[in-house]
């Protein structure tokens, strides 16, 4: 079914935000490789780096959207509900990946 969301592709900040979330999520998933090969301290540093990457990427994306005028145009065309839905999906994905990474690190001995 068509829900009228095809014009989302016209907003560069939406695509950039998607990639920021996907790269951070993949990075958090790779903590299993880092922890098994380098140990607990390296895994903790890896997760901290992924969270920092996510924060810097998200802030950069939002600043770009506001300064380029895409944010205002997006809000006029789609409203807050669509933005909230995308944000909640990102939070659920990143939250799940972060939770699994932290639990894995907590179970490491060295």
N, C-alpha and C positions, 0 to 999 in steps of 0.2 A: 504494500500500500504506500501511497505517496503522502507524506506528512508536510510537504512544503519546506523541507530542510536542505534542498539541493543548493541554494545560494550560500550555504555555509562555506563552500569551497572558495568563494570569492574573498573571504577574510583570511589573510595570511597569518594573523595571530592565532587563529584556531588550529591551523595545521602545525604551527611552531609549538604551540602548547601541547598538542598531541605528541609530538616527537620528544619534547622535554619529559613528559610523563612516561613515555615508553622507554626512553634511555635510562631514566632513573630507576624504573621498575626492573629492567633487565640487569642493571648494575646491582640492585639489591638481591636479585636472584643469583648473581655470580658470587655472592658471599660464601656459598658452599664450596666453590672451587678455591677461593682465597683462603678460607679457614682450614680446609683440609691440607693445603700445601704449605701455607705460611704460619698458621697458628692463630690463636685467639686475639692477640693484640693487633695483628695485621687485619683480621676480619673486622674488629671494632673500628679501626681507622678507615677501612673500606666503606663501611656503612655510613660513617660520619661524612666521608667524601661524597657519597651518593646523595645524602640529605642536603649537603651544601650545594651540590650541582643542581638539585631540584629547586632549592630556594633561589639561587641566583638566576636560573633559567626562568622560573615563574615570574620573578620580579622584572626581569628584562623583557619578557613577553608582554606583561601588563603595561609597562612603561611605553614600549613600542606601540601597542594598541592604542593607548591614550594619545600619545604624541602624533601618531599618524591619522587620527580621526576615525579609525576603524571601530573603536569602542563605541562611540556615539552612534555611528551608523548601524552597528550590530544591535544596540539597544532599541533603536527606533524600529528596525525591521523585525527582530525576534523577541525582544523583551527580556526580562530578568529570568523567567522560568527556564528558558533554554540554556542560559548561562549557568544557572544553578544545577540543572541536570548534568551538564558536562563536568562541572566542578565536583559534584557528588560521586560520579563515576570515577573520576581521577583520585579522589580521596579514598574511595573503597579499594581501588587497585593498589595504590601506593601504601595505604594502611595495612593491607593484607601482606604485601611483600615485606614491608618493614617489620611487621609482627613476626613473620616466619624467620627473618634474618636475625632479629634480636633473640628469639627463642633458640635458634641454632647456636649463636654465640654463647648464650648462657649455658649450653650443654657442653661446650668445649672445655677440656682440661688444661691445655697449655696455652 
